[in-house]
Amino acid sequence: MSAPIDSLSHDHVFLGKDHARNERKVWLVIAITATMMVVEIAAGSFYGSMALLADGWHMSTHAGAMLIAAGAYWYARRSARDPRFTFGTGKLGDLAGFASAMVLAMVALLIAAESAVRLAQPVEIAFNQAILVAILGLAVNLVSAYLLRDEPHHHGHGHGHGHAHDHDDHDHDDHDHDHDHHDHHDAHDHAEGHHHEGHHHPHPHPVHAPARRSQDHNLRAAYLHVLADALTSVLAIVALLFGRSYGWVWLDPLMGIVGGLVIARWSFGLLRDTGRVLLDVSPRGGAVAKDIRDRVESDADQITDLHVWQVGPGHHAAILSIAAREPQQPAAYKAKLRDVGGLSHVTVEVTRAA
């Protein structure tokens, strides 16, 4: 018997498993950073310390960068079911991560450029004050980095539902379309297949999908911001201690150049990884696509067109066109892909081969 149309519809929510928790983490780090910013600016103004004032305003830019990540989490969650987003808002975090990586790259260039100027034209340094500020900044950044660390996922249970539809094409060949939607928010996927064409077919047995580690690039971007600050604080402390003890004032700008280069390398890695997601590069170097081909293709069934891309942290979508000598029901092909980890949205087209 046919199923009601309403039962075949589904949403496209492809947010990361830890979306809500990561959003809370970022807001907490913003609160810590903003508090430190206010304290340093107030203390700098009261005691007349330019070092404290400068670091306080630096903290304000740091909090601003964190707001990019927090805003992305908020908007992605708020608009997750907005039908205007064809495949949901799961990739918004990658867009925010790309923007944060650009900011990080500019910060790295500014640090390296300013350090090069200081190396050519040394300035007098108030070592004791500068060391105190660097230690305070390091403490705040270490706490922030701990809060933003990407923790391993815990196991859980999820449920996915797939619905298959059969259609005849204009050439009257056997031409089936299958649209499948799974929800892989945790370690296991219990999938149920349905096929409707006037009679009922039994459900395929549920298959447990292995848990896969997903990268939240939005959280990674926030983490790299605080890690970059922590690195510059460590390098500054080392340079200032040697400068105070041995008069090596040149070591401070030299450490700035080194720190700028390291941060630039981190930002490049983030730009590369987020850019791949935004441009729909095949996930995991094509491993997901290969896994799909290995499960579906045989002497009688060949995939003639395959598209696989990431639609959110831990979520992949796939569109398959299959040419088959003896076409099977769409649910049969769908069942072969049930335990492909992270495959959350599948569309299958089946055509009888000549």
C-alpha positions as CSV (number, residue, x, y, z in Angstrom):
1,M,0.0,0.0,0.0
2,S,1.1,3.5,-0.7
3,A,2.4,5.8,2.1
4,P,1.1,9.3,2.8
5,I,3.2,12.1,1.2
6,D,3.8,13.6,4.6
7,S,5.6,10.5,5.8
8,L,8.1,10.7,3.0
9,S,9.3,14.2,3.8
10,H,12.3,15.0,6.1
11,D,14.4,17.9,7.1
12,H,18.1,18.6,6.3
13,V,19.7,19.2,9.7
14,F,23.4,18.4,9.3
15,L,24.8,20.1,12.4
16,G,27.8,18.5,14.2
17,K,27.2,16.1,17.0
18,D,28.6,18.5,19.6
19,H,27.2,21.7,18.0
20,A,25.4,22.9,21.2
21,R,28.3,22.1,23.5
22,N,30.9,23.7,21.2
23,E,28.8,26.8,21.0
24,R,28.7,27.1,24.8
25,K,32.4,26.6,24.9
26,V,33.1,29.5,22.6
27,W,30.7,31.9,24.5
28,L,32.5,30.9,27.7
29,V,35.9,31.8,26.2
30,I,34.5,35.1,25.0
31,A,33.3,35.9,28.5
32,I,36.7,35.0,30.0
33,T,38.6,37.1,27.3
34,A,36.2,40.1,27.7
35,T,36.7,40.0,31.5
36,M,40.5,39.9,31.1
37,M,40.3,42.8,28.6
38,V,38.3,45.0,31.0
39,V,40.7,44.2,33.9
40,E,43.8,45.0,31.9
41,I,42.5,48.2,30.4
42,A,41.3,49.4,33.8
43,A,44.6,48.5,35.5
44,G,46.6,50.0,32.7
45,S,44.7,53.3,32.9
46,F,44.9,53.4,36.7
47,Y,48.6,52.5,36.9
48,G,49.6,54.3,33.7
49,S,50.9,51.1,32.1
50,M,51.0,51.2,28.4
51,A,51.9,47.5,28.3
52,L,48.7,46.5,30.1
53,L,46.6,48.9,28.0
54,A,48.1,47.5,24.8
55,D,47.4,43.9,25.8
56,G,43.9,44.9,26.9
57,W,43.0,46.2,23.5
58,H,44.7,43.2,21.9
59,M,42.3,41.1,24.0
60,S,39.4,43.0,22.4
61,T,40.4,41.9,18.9
62,H,40.8,38.4,20.2
63,A,37.2,38.5,21.6
64,G,36.1,39.9,18.2
65,A,37.6,36.9,16.4
66,M,35.8,34.6,18.8
67,L,32.5,36.2,17.9
68,I,32.9,35.0,14.3
69,A,32.7,31.4,15.6
70,A,30.0,32.1,18.1
71,G,27.8,33.9,15.6
72,A,28.2,31.0,13.1
73,Y,27.1,28.5,15.7
74,W,24.1,30.6,16.7
75,Y,23.0,31.3,13.1
76,A,23.5,27.7,11.9
77,R,21.4,26.4,14.9
78,R,18.7,29.0,14.4
79,S,18.4,28.4,10.6
80,A,19.0,24.7,10.6
81,R,15.4,24.0,9.3
82,D,15.2,27.0,7.0
83,P,14.1,25.5,3.6
84,R,16.1,28.2,1.8
85,F,19.2,26.2,2.7
86,T,19.0,23.3,0.3
87,F,21.4,21.1,2.3
88,G,21.0,22.7,5.7
89,T,23.4,25.0,7.5
90,G,26.0,22.4,8.5
91,K,28.7,24.0,6.3
92,L,28.3,27.4,8.0
93,G,31.0,26.5,10.5
94,D,33.4,25.8,7.6
95,L,32.6,29.3,6.2
96,A,33.3,30.9,9.6
97,G,36.5,28.8,9.9
98,F,37.6,30.1,6.5
99,A,37.0,33.7,7.5
100,S,38.8,33.2,10.8
101,A,41.7,31.6,9.0
102,M,41.9,34.8,6.9
103,V,42.0,36.9,10.0
104,L,44.6,34.7,11.5
105,A,46.8,35.0,8.4
106,M,46.6,38.8,8.5
107,V,47.5,38.8,12.2
108,A,50.5,36.6,11.4
109,L,51.6,39.0,8.7
110,L,51.2,42.0,11.0
111,I,53.2,40.3,13.8
112,A,56.0,39.4,11.4
113,A,56.1,42.9,9.8
114,E,56.1,44.7,13.1
115,S,58.8,42.4,14.4
116,A,60.9,43.0,11.3
117,V,60.6,46.8,11.9
118,R,61.6,46.4,15.6
119,L,64.5,44.2,14.6
120,A,65.8,47.0,12.3
121,Q,64.9,49.8,14.8
122,P,65.1,48.5,18.4
123,V,63.0,50.2,21.0
124,E,63.3,50.4,24.8
125,I,61.4,47.6,26.6
126,A,60.0,47.7,30.1
127,F,60.9,44.1,30.8
128,N,59.2,43.6,34.2
129,Q,55.9,44.9,33.0
130,A,56.1,43.2,29.7
131,I,56.9,39.8,31.4
132,L,53.9,40.2,33.7
133,V,51.5,41.0,30.9
134,A,52.8,38.0,28.9
135,I,52.3,35.6,31.8
136,L,48.8,36.9,32.4
137,G,48.0,36.5,28.7
138,L,49.5,33.0,28.6
139,A,47.4,31.9,31.6
140,V,44.1,33.2,30.0
141,N,45.0,31.5,26.7
142,L,45.9,28.2,28.3
143,V,42.5,28.1,30.1
144,S,40.8,29.1,26.8
145,A,42.6,26.4,24.8
146,Y,41.7,23.8,27.4
147,L,38.0,24.7,27.1
148,L,38.1,24.7,23.3
149,R,39.9,21.4,22.9
150,D,38.2,19.0,20.6
151,E,37.2,16.1,22.8
152,P,36.6,12.6,21.5
153,H,33.0,11.8,20.8
154,H,31.0,9.6,23.2
155,H,28.9,6.8,21.8
156,G,25.1,7.0,21.6
157,H,22.2,5.9,19.4
158,G,20.6,7.5,16.4
159,H,17.8,6.7,14.0
160,G,17.7,7.1,10.3
161,H,14.8,6.6,7.9
162,G,15.0,6.2,4.2
163,H,12.2,6.4,1.6
164,A,12.4,5.1,-1.9
165,H,10.3,6.1,-4.9
166,D,10.0,4.5,-8.3
167,H,9.4,6.5,-11.5
168,D,9.4,5.6,-15.2
169,D,11.4,7.9,-17.4
170,H,10.3,9.3,-20.7
171,D,12.0,6.5,-22.7
172,H,10.0,3.9,-20.7
173,D,13.2,2.3,-19.4
174,D,13.4,0.9,-15.9
175,H,14.3,4.1,-14.1
176,D,14.2,4.4,-10.3
177,H,15.0,7.2,-8.0
178,D,15.8,6.7,-4.4
179,H,16.1,9.5,-1.9
180,D,17.5,8.5,1.4
181,H,18.1,10.6,4.5
182,H,20.0,9.3,7.6
183,D,20.8,11.1,10.8
184,H,24.3,10.3,12.0
185,H,24.6,12.4,15.1
186,D,26.4,9.7,17.1
187,A,28.1,6.4,17.0
188,H,25.3,4.1,15.7
189,D,22.8,4.4,12.9
190,H,19.7,2.2,12.9
191,A,18.4,2.5,9.3
192,E,15.1,1.4,8.0
193,G,14.3,1.1,4.3
194,H,10.9,1.5,2.8
195,H,9.8,0.9,-0.8
196,H,6.3,1.8,-2.0
197,E,4.8,0.7,-5.3
198,G,1.4,-0.7,-4.4
199,H,2.7,-3.5,-2.1
200,H,4.9,-3.7,0.9
201,H,8.4,-5.1,1.1
202,P,9.9,-6.2,4.4
203,H,12.5,-3.9,6.1
204,P,16.1,-4.8,5.6
205,H,17.8,-5.7,8.8
206,P,19.3,-2.7,10.7
207,V,23.1,-2.3,10.3
208,H,25.3,-0.6,12.9
209,A,27.4,2.1,11.3
210,P,30.8,2.6,12.9
211,A,31.5,5.9,14.6
212,R,33.6,8.3,12.6
213,R,35.6,11.2,14.0
214,S,34.5,14.5,12.5
215,Q,36.3,17.8,12.4
216,D,34.4,20.9,13.5
217,H,36.4,23.6,11.6
218,N,34.6,26.4,13.4
219,L,35.8,25.1,16.8
220,R,39.2,24.5,15.3
221,A,39.5,28.1,14.1
222,A,38.6,29.4,17.6
223,Y,41.1,27.0,19.1
224,L,43.9,28.2,16.8
225,H,43.2,31.8,17.7
226,V,43.8,31.1,21.4
227,L,46.7,28.8,20.6
228,A,48.3,31.5,18.5
229,D,48.1,33.9,21.3
230,A,49.5,31.3,23.7
231,L,52.4,30.7,21.4
232,T,53.2,34.4,21.1
233,S,53.1,34.7,24.9
234,V,55.5,31.8,25.4
235,L,57.9,33.2,22.8
236,A,57.6,36.7,24.3
237,I,58.3,35.4,27.9
238,V,61.5,33.5,26.7
239,A,62.7,36.6,24.7
240,L,62.0,39.0,27.5
241,L,63.7,36.9,30.2
242,F,66.9,36.6,28.0
243,G,66.6,40.3,27.1
244,R,66.4,41.4,30.8
245,S,69.3,39.0,31.8
246,Y,71.7,39.4,28.9
247,G,70.5,42.6,27.1
248,W,69.5,40.6,24.0
249,V,66.8,43.1,22.9
250,W,67.0,41.7,19.4
251,L,65.6,38.4,20.6
252,D,62.1,39.8,21.2
253,P,61.4,40.9,17.6
254,L,63.1,37.7,16.3
255,M,60.7,35.6,18.3
256,G,57.9,37.7,16.8
257,I,59.0,36.8,13.3
258,V,59.2,33.1,14.3
259,G,55.7,33.2,15.9
260,G,54.3,35.0,12.8
261,L,55.6,32.2,10.5
262,V,54.2,29.4,12.7
263,I,50.8,31.1,12.9
264,A,50.8,31.7,9.1
265,R,51.4,27.9,8.7
266,W,48.4,27.1,11.0
267,S,46.2,29.5,9.1
268,F,47.2,28.0,5.7
269,G,46.2,24.5,7.0
270,L,42.8,25.8,8.1
271,L,42.3,27.7,4.8
272,R,43.1,24.5,2.9
273,D,40.8,22.2,4.9
274,T,37.8,24.6,5.1
275,G,38.2,25.5,1.4
276,R,38.0,21.9,0.4
277,V,34.7,21.5,2.3
278,L,33.3,24.8,0.8
279,L,34.2,23.6,-2.7
280,D,32.7,20.2,-2.2
281,V,36.0,18.2,-2.6
282,S,35.3,14.5,-2.2
283,P,35.6,13.7,1.6
284,R,38.6,12.0,3.0
285,G,40.6,12.0,-0.2
286,G,37.9,10.1,-2.1
287,A,37.8,7.3,0.5
288,V,34.0,7.6,0.9
289,A,33.4,7.5,-2.8
290,K,35.6,4.4,-3.2
291,D,33.7,2.8,-0.3
292,I,30.4,3.4,-2.1
293,R,31.7,2.0,-5.4
294,D,33.2,-1.1,-3.7
295,R,29.8,-1.8,-2.1
296,V,27.5,-1.1,-5.1
297,E,29.4,-2.1,-8.3
298,S,29.5,-5.6,-9.7
299,D,29.5,-7.3,-13.1
300,A,25.7,-6.4,-13.4
301,D,25.7,-3.0,-11.7
302,Q,27.9,-0.1,-12.6
303,I,27.9,3.5,-11.2
304,T,27.9,5.9,-14.1
305,D,27.8,9.1,-12.1
306,L,28.7,9.6,-8.4
307,H,28.9,12.8,-6.3
308,V,29.9,12.7,-2.7
309,W,30.4,15.8,-0.6
310,Q,30.4,17.0,3.1
311,V,27.2,18.8,4.2
312,G,28.3,19.3,7.9
313,P,30.7,18.0,10.5
314,G,30.4,14.2,10.3
315,H,27.7,14.3,7.6
316,H,28.2,13.4,3.9
317,A,25.7,13.4,1.0
318,A,25.9,11.2,-2.1
319,I,24.1,11.1,-5.4
320,L,24.5,7.9,-7.4
321,S,23.4,7.0,-11.0
322,I,23.5,3.2,-11.5
323,A,23.2,1.3,-14.8
324,A,22.0,-2.2,-14.1
325,R,21.4,-5.2,-16.4
326,E,18.7,-6.5,-14.0
327,P,17.7,-3.4,-12.0
328,Q,16.9,-4.1,-8.4
329,Q,14.5,-2.2,-6.1
330,P,16.2,1.1,-4.9
331,A,16.1,-0.3,-1.3
332,A,18.5,-3.0,-2.3
333,Y,21.2,-0.6,-3.3
334,K,20.4,1.6,-0.4
335,A,20.9,-1.4,2.0
336,K,24.4,-1.8,0.7
337,L,25.3,1.7,1.9
338,R,23.7,1.5,5.4
339,D,27.0,1.0,7.3
340,V,29.0,3.7,5.4
341,G,29.9,5.9,8.3
342,G,28.7,9.5,8.1
343,L,26.6,9.0,5.0
344,S,23.6,11.1,6.0
345,H,21.8,11.9,2.7
346,V,21.6,9.5,-0.3
347,T,19.9,9.9,-3.6
348,V,20.0,6.9,-6.0
349,E,18.9,6.7,-9.7
350,V,18.7,3.3,-11.3
351,T,18.5,2.8,-15.1
352,R,18.3,-0.5,-17.0
353,A,21.5,-1.0,-19.0
354,A,21.1,-1.7,-22.7
